[in-house]
């Protein structure tokens, strides 16, 4: 329907696009160029039919025969019958013969006429009628029909005096044959009206769409972003507006919550059943054929089949009828995709792709900016915690250092033998030096650690698809693994990992530590396998299991617990110098997992190959994490 509330504003009636004054000017020019009457019948918006909308009086342009037949003062019902004939022809043209733009025909009384459909962007909006010519077979059939007026099928057409039949016979004989160029001239008028109507339609459509886009742009950003739920609430508000305007079954907004992730979570939706957000699939940017730094493909409509392949994981059935995907980016670190479900009517994606992409860009920029702000806030809080802890460590360490230096100076002032003083001063200074070195190590550990005095109350919990988190972490380490001659393989069952209630930032760091650990300690040329672990019994349905497996050195059974202790590295000699590290990664991972009420374990079993004449071992770290956190 061509109305501001019915996007994509399908044109249905010529009179809804062009006002009566404009139509009058157009029709007057067409009549003058044709040299004959040219009627306009509007397409009916509510039923297959047409309504006459002639804004000017055409009676003076009728052929004499038709002018007499339609003169109600001499032929009762004649004009009404002619108009009904036009309406019937128009109805057939708009319903059964839309593929025939031009068609000649003989009217109900036998006169040769022609009609031409007027379209706006392929949609029929009106039918033009012109003609009133002599049929190719002569006028005898017309004269016979005149004799039947007032009876049979012409019983509603009643001549009011006997002279009418005679005059109609005479004027039928005066009908002129159709000019050879008549079809081309009528086609030219129809095309002329179509161009004018399309220009006006495009102007109105653009104005209505821009008004909606401006409403989206005027959305007020959040005053303060403390957690992702605030961003979700804002997203739902925007998606409800978009769904209502575009009249689609649902809209889903996918975005990366952490910087530079390429697997996006469903941040919000509108139109799907309540509670379905947590069951929605994720969107894989790379598998949709998108480049990491590209905002959107140049031919968006033509790439929809590829883009929609980016919808991955369990829950795809919820949006399997998706019709359009519009990606957007904020810089090179944040990405989003807007998925539109079936529309209320079929739309031309090629024509509408720019508008849909602009809605995605506006909504994407607004929400991604909020997510970026949220991440900056988290980074600031983390930095403040590090500074506080480092300050505490400095204050704690400086006091004993100063004490030992002071003791050394005091000894200098006392009368002691040279050897005694030297030994005691050297001892105190050695102690002070060791404390300084220890302080430097503690400061380095603090600045490189993401977990600072982590407690359960520190977690900022939210539902998040583990499949997305694992895929993003794996993707982030692919290049580094390749540089070290390792290959990361993500099992397909990762896409089936459920949604869990987690602190996304901290759990991402913890899982990344496991992958980084595997890259460091596995043998060159081997694979690092990431997969969803088996859940063994009914109770495990409340948990998810994620495993990281690599091939490297053995972790003896008596050392399993030690690997999770802060500062512990099971390396000696040359390997300690070759493999950098602080011994904090696994300690940090366990701290995060246990704060979530989960558990992290490691097992080591002999592999089937040797490396440098030494048995290789298959080492598997497993995280068991509850899907919901009990408050």
N, C-alpha and C positions, 0 to 999 in steps of 0.2 A: 504494500500500500504506500502511496506517495504521501507520507505524513511524517513529521519530525519524530514520532515515537515508533516508527516502523522501519528501522534500518534493514536492508540497504536502500530503502526508499524506491522500491520497484515502480517504474512509471506504468500507470494503468489507464489514465484518461488524459487526453490532450488538453481538456479544459482545466485540469488541475495544475497543468504546467504553464499554459499561456492564458493570461487574463482575457476577458471578453473584448476589451479595446484592442489588444494586440491581435487577437483572432480576427476581428473585423477588418483591420488593416490588411492582414494577410489574405483573407478571403476576397476582399475587394480587388487586390492586385491579381490574384489567381483568376478571378472571373474575367477581368479585363484581358489578361493574356490568352485565356482559353477562348474568349469570345462567346461564352455560353455559361449557363448556370453550373456551379460546382458546389455541391452540398457536402457538409462535414457531419459525420455521425461519430459521436464519442464512444469509445469502448466502455462497457458497463463494469464498474469496479466490483459489484457484488454478485453478478450473474452473467452467464454467457449471452450477451446481447449488446445493443447499442442504443444511444439516445441522440437525437438530433440537437446540434448546438449551433446551427447557423446564426451568427450574430447579425447578418444583414438580410434584407428582403430580396429573395431571388426571383420572385414571380415575373418581374419584367424581363428576365433573361431566359425564361422557359421557351421551348419551341411552342408555336401557336396551338398545336394539338394538345400538348401537356398542360398549357396554360388554361385551356378551356376545360379539360378533364378535371383539373384541380380547383376550378372556380366553384366554390360552394353555393354561390347564388344561382348557378345553372345546373350543377350536378351535385346532388347531395351525396356525401360519403366518398366522393372521388378523391379529394385531397388526402383524407384519412387512409384510403386504400393504397394510395401511392406511397405514403409515408410508412405504412405497414410493410409494403413490399420492400422498400429500402431497408427497414429494420431487419426483415427476414434474411435478406442477402448479406447484410453486415454480420448478423449472428452466425451465419454459415461460414463467412470469411474468417471470422475470429476464432471459431471453434474447430471447423473441419478442414478449412482451406488456407491455413496460415502460411503454408509453403508457397502459395500462389499470390505473389504481390499484386499482379494485375490480372483481371479476368473480365472479358466481355460477357454480356448475358442479355436475354430479352426479358423485359419486365412482365408483370402480371397481365398487361393488356397487349403485349407483343412488341413494344418499342425497343429498339436496340440501345442498350446502355453499357456502361463499364464502371468498374469499381477498382480502387487501388488502396492497399493498406498503408497507413502511415506508421512507422516504427520509431521508437527512441531506444537506441542501443539494443536493437533486436527485439524489443518488446512492442507488440502492436498496441497503439493508443487510440487510433481513429481509422475510419474508412472514408475515402473521398468518392463521391458519385458525380458522374458527368455523362453526357451523351445526348439522348433523345434524338436518335438517328433512325433512318429508314432501314429495316432489316434487309439482309442480302437477298432474301427470297421474295421481297416485295411487301406491299402493305395489305394484301388480301386478308391475311390472318388477323391483322388489327381491325379491319372493317367488320369481319365476322364477329369478333369479340364485342365490338361496339353494338352490334345488333342484339347481343345477348344481355346488355345492361339491364338491370332490374330483375333478372331471373337467374336461376341456377347458381353457379359460383360467383356470379356478379350481382346477386340480389341486393347487396348492401350499397351498390352504386346506382343511383336512381336519377335519370335525367328529369328535370323539372318541366320541360316542354318538349314537343316533338321536333322542334327545330334543332335541338341539341344533337340528335343522332345525325341529322343531315350535315350540320357544321363539322362534327367530328369526322365523318366520312371524308369531307372535302379537305380538312386540315391533315388528315392522315396521308392523303395523296401528296401533300406538300412537304412531307418530311424529307430532309436531306440525307444523302448517304454519309457514312463515316469518313472523315478526311484521312488520307494515307498516314499522316504524321500524328494522328490523334493519340495513339498509345504513348509515343515518345513524349508528347507535350504533357499528358496526364502524369506520366512517370516523373517528369521534371518538376511539376508542382508538388507532388508527394515528397520528393527528395528535398525540395526547398523547405517545405514545412518541417520535415524531419530534422534538418540541420538547425533551423531556428529553435525547435523544441528541445533538441539535444543540448544546445548551448545554454538555454535557460535552465534545463534540468540540471546540468553539471554545476551551474552557478548556485542553484538552490541546495543541491546535495552537498557541495563543498561547504557552504555556509552552515548547514546543520551539523556536518561532521566536525568542522572547526569549533563550533560552539561546544560540542562535547569534549573535544580534545583540550580546549581551554579550561573546561571544568576540571578535567584530570590534572592539568598543569597547575591549577590554583590550589590543589590539595596542600594543606598545611603540613609541613614536616613535623615530626615528633619533637616536643620541647626538650625531652631528655630520654635517652635510650639506655635502659638498665638491663633488659633481657630480651631474648628473641620473641617472647610472646607478644610484646608490644608491637613488634614489626609484623607478626602474623595477624594481629587484630587490624592494623592499618591495611594490610594486604587484602584481607577479606572484604573490607569496606570498598576498596577500589575494584575488586573483582566482581562484587555484586552490582556496582554501577555499570561495569563493562558488559556483564552478562545480560543485564536488563536492556541496555542500549542495542547490543548486537543480536539479541534474541536467539541465544544459543543455549543448548541444554546445560552445559557446564563450562567453566573456565578453570584451569589449573596453572598455578605459577610455580615453576621450578627455579631454584637458585643455589649457588654455592655459598655456604655459610662461612667457610674458612677461605682465606686468600688462595687464588690460583688453582682451586679444585676444578676438575673437569667432569666429575660425576655430581649431578645436582639433586638436591632433595626437593620433595613437594612441600614448599613453604606454606601454601594456602590454596584453597579451592572454593568455588561457589557453584551451587547447583547439584552437587553430588549428595548422597545421603549423609546425615550427620554422623561424625565419627569416622568417616572414610579416609580422612587425610592420612592417618597413620598406616592405612593399608594400601596406599597408592604406591605405584612403582617409582623408580628413580629415572633420571634422564642422563644418558651418557653422551657428553658433548662430542667426543671423538668418534664414537660409533654412529653418530648422526651425520658424519662427514663434515663437521665444522672445524675450522682452524682455530687455534687457541687465541689468536689475536684478531680474528675477523668478527665484525659485528653481525653481519648476516650475508648470505649468498646474494649475488646480484640479481638472480632470477628466483625469487623466493617461491613463487607459485609452482614453478617447474621442478623444484627440488623437494616437494612435500613428502614424497614416498621415502626419500632418503632421510629426511629430518625426523619423520615419525618412527623410523627404526631406532632412534635414540631412546625411545621409551623402553626401559629394561626392567627385569626383575619380576618377582611375584606381585600380583595385583594389577597386571596389565589389562586384565579383562574389564576393570572398572572404566577404563577410558579407551577401549579398543575401537570405538566409533569416532575417535578424534578426527576432525576435518582439517585443522590448520595448526601449524607450529611456527611461532615467530620468535627467533632468538634476539637477544640484546646483550650488550656488554657495557661495563663501566671501566674504562681503561683496559689494562691487560690482565687484571687480577680477579675481576668479578664478572660472573656470567649468569644469564637468566634465560628462560624459555617460557613463553606463554602458549598454552595448549587450549585450543577452542574445540568444544564438542560440536555435534550436529547443529546446524542453524535451522531456524523456523522455516526457511525456504531455501531452495538451491541458490547459491551465489556463484558469481564468476570470480574465481580466485585471482585470475590475472588482473582483473579490473580493481578488485578490492584489496589486493595484497599490500598496497602502500598505506592505506588507512589502518589495516590490522597491524602492520609492522610498526606504525607510529604509536599505536596504543601500547604495544609491547615495549617500545623504546621509552615512552614517558613513564609507564608503571615500573619498568625495569630500573631506570635511572633513580627514581624516587626510592624504591625499596632497597636496591643495592647500596645506595648512599647511606641508608639507615644501617644496613648490615656492616658496611665499612666503618661507620661511626661506632657501632657496638664493638667491633674488633679492636679499634683504636683504644676504646675505653678499657677493654680487657688487658691490652698490652700496657696501658698506663698503670692499671692496678698492679699488674705483675711486676713492673719496674719499681713501683713504690715499695712493694713487699721486699724486693731484693735489696733496695737501698736501706730499708729499715733493718733487715737482717745483717747486712754488711756493716752498717754502723755499729750494731750491737757487738759483732765480732771484733771490730777494731777497738772499741772501748774496752772490751774484756781482755784483749791481748796486750794493749799498750801498757796497762798498769803493771803486770809482772815484768814486762821488758824494762820499763823505767826503773822498777825496783832493783833489778840485777845490775843495770848500768850504774845506778846510784851506789850500790854496794861496792862496785869496782872502783869508783872514784873515792869512796871512803877509805878503802884499803890503801890507796895511793897516799893519803894524808897521814897514815899511821906509820910509826917507826917499826918496820919489819925488815927482816933480811931480804935482800934483793930476790933470791930464789923463791922464798915464800910468797912475796907480793906478786911476782910474775905469774906463778902457778895459779894463785887464787883469782887474780884479775882475768887471766886467760880462761879460767873455768866459767866465771860469771859471764864473760863476753861470748863464750861458746853457747851458753844457755840462751842468752839474748838473741844470738844469731839464729839458733834453731827455732826459737819462737817466731822470729820474723819470717823465716821460710815457711813455717807452719801457717802463719797468718796469710801469707801470699797464696798458699794452696787453698786455704779455706775461702778466701775471697774469690779465687778462680772458680772453685766449685759452686759458690753461691751465684756468681754471674752467669755460669753456664747451665745451671739447673733451672728447670721450669717449675719444679715443685718446691714451694717454700712453706714449710710448716703446714703441710696439707692435712686438713681435718675434714670429716664428712660434711660439716656445716659450711665448708668453703665451696662445695660443689654447686654449680649453677645448672640444675637438671632441666632437661627438656626431651621430649620424644624425638628420636633421630634414627633414620635407617642405618643399621650397621653395614648393610651392603654398600651404601654410598661411602661411608667413612673408610671402609677397608679398601674399596676400589680407588678412592682418591689418594690414600696413603701409598698404595702400591704404585700408582701412576707417578707420584712425586719422586720415587726412588729409581725409576726405570733407567734414567740417564746415568745416574751415579753407579748403578749396578753394572751397566754396560761398560763404563769406563774402567771398572775393576774386573772385567771379564766374567761377570756373573750375569745370569738371566733370571728375571722375576717372572713367575708364572702364576696367574690367578685362576683358580679352579672355577668352573661355571657355577658350582653350587654356592659360591659367594653371593650371587645375585638373589638367592633365596633366603639370605639372612634376614631376620625380622627387625622391626623397630624396637629400640630399647631406650629407656630413660637414663640419659647419661649427661655428663658435663662434656660437651663436644670438644672444646679446646683441649682440655686435659687428657681426655681419652685418645684424641688424635695424637698428642705428643707421646703418650704411653705406647700406643701401637707402633708409631713411627720408630720409637727406640728399639723395638723388637726387630723391625726390618733392617734398621741401620746396624744393629748387632749382628744380624745374619750376614749382611754384606761384608762386614769387617772380618768375621771369623770363619767364613766358609772358604773352601778351596777355589782357586781360579778355574773357570771352565765348567762350574757346576750350576745347578738350578736352585733357586729359592722358591719354594712352593707355598702359596698362601691359600687356605681353604677354610670352609666351614667344617667344624668337627662334628662327629656324631653325638646325638643326645641319646643316652642309653636307656632311660626309663621314663615313666610318666612324669615324675617330678621334674625331670630335665626340660619339660616343655615350658617351664617358667624361666629357662636360662638359654643363652646362646653360647656356642663354643667356637672360638676362632683360633686357628693354628698357623704358625710360621715354621716351616721346616727347611733346614739347610744341611749340607754335607761338609763336615769339618772335623776338628779334633773332638775327642771324647770328653765328656763331663763326668768324672767319676761319681759314683753314688754318694760317697761321703762328702762331695763338694757341691752337691745340688743346692743346698740351702745357702751356702756361702756366696754363690754367684749373684744372689739378690741383695747382698749386704753392700752398703755404701762404701765406695772406694775399693771394692774387691775386683781384681782382674786375675784370672787364672792363667797368667802368662809369666814366663821367665826369660831371662837372657835376651837374645837377639829379637825374639818376637815382641817383647815388651817395648823395645825401641822402634820396631817397624810398624806396629799397629797403634796409632794414637788413641787416647781415651782417658777418661777420668774415673771409670769404675762406678759411674752414677746412673747409667742408662737403665739397667735392669732394676736397680733399687727404686728409681723413679717410677718405672712401669708398675712394679708391684704396689708401690704406695698409692698410685691412682686406682688400680684395679681393686685393691682392698678397700679403699675409701668408698667405692661403689658397691661394696658388699660382695665382690667377686673374688676369684682366686686365680693365680697364675702359677703354672707348673712347667717343669722341663723333664724330658726323658731323652735318653741317648742309647741308641742301639747300633750294633755293627752294620756297616754298609757292605755292599757286594763288591767293592773295589778298593784298591790301594792308591795312596798318593805319596809319591817319593818314598816308596818301599815301606810305607806305614799304613796300617789299616785305617780306613776312613770310617767315620761314625755319622749316622743320621740323627741330627739333633732337632727336636721338635719342642717349641714353646707353645703352650696352650693357655688361652684366656677363657675362663668361664664366668660370664657376666649375667646378672639377673636382668630380665626385661623390664621389670618395674621396681622402683625403690619404695620400700615400705617406710612411711614417715613415722 
